[in-house]
C-alpha cells in the first residue's frame, strides 16, 4: 500500500503546478519501499532488514543527541532543565527565552519536527530499556528525547509516543506495566 500511495504521487505530480518538486517528493517517498523490496530479495533478507533497522536507530540516536546538545548550547535548554522557575520562559513550542529551532535554523527545522524525531527516539530508548539492554545509555537517550519532545509542542508526536509506549508495554512488559502505561497516558495526555 505504501508503494501504491507513492505511485499515485508520481501520477499526481504530472498535474502539480510545481511538477519537479512534486516528482522529487514522490520519488523520495518511494525510496523506502524500494529499499525494503531490494533487501527482501537478498538471500538473507531478515538479517539485512535487521541491519537496516539498526542503522536507522543509530541515525535517530545520533540526531537526537545532536539536537539535544544544540538546544543546550544555543537555545538555553540547560536553564530550562535546571531551573523549574524558568519554565515560564518556555512556551513549549521550542522557544526558550526568545530563541527557537525555527529561528536558529533559518526556517529549516520547526519545533514540531524536533518533536517527531524525539518521539521516535523516545520509543526506541523505551523499548531498549524494557528489554534490559545497556540501561544507563538508553536511559540517557530516553531523558534527552523526552525533554525535547515535551518542549517541542508537537501534540501529534505526544499522541504517537503515548500509543507507542502502551504498545511497548504490552510487548515487553507485563500486565501491570501495560495497565500503568494506559493510566499514565490517560492522565498525562490531557495535561
C-alpha positions, 0 to 999 in steps of 0.5 A: 500500500505504501508503494501504491500511495507513492505511485499515485504521487508520481501520477499526481505530480504530472498535474502539480503546478510545481511538477519537479518538486512534486516528482522529487517528493514522490520519488523520495517517498518511494525510496523506502519501499524500494529499499525494503523490496531490494533487501527482501530479495537478498538471500538473507533478507531478515538479517539485512532488514535487521541491519537496516533497522539498526542503522536507522536507530543509530541515525535517530540516536545520533540526531537526537543527541545532536539536537539535544546538545544544540538546544543546550548550547544555543537555545538555553535548554540547560536553564530550562532543565535546571531551573523549574522557575524558568519554565515560564520562559518556555512556551513549549513550542521550542522557544526558550527565552526568545530563541527557537529551532525555527529561528536558529535554523533559518526556517529549516527545522520547526519545533514540531519536527524536533518533536517527531524525531524525539518521539521516535527516539523516545520509543526506541530508548523505551523499548531498549530499556524494557528489554534490559539492554545497556540501561544507563545509555538508553536511559540517557537517550530516553531523558534527552528525547523526552525533554525535547519532545515535551518542549517541542509542542508537537501534540501529534508526536505526544499522541504517537509516543503515548500509543507507542509506549502502551504498545511497548508495554504490552510487548515487553512488559507485563500486565501491570506495566501495560495497565500503568502505561494506559493510566499514565497516558490517560492522565498525562495526555490531557495535561 
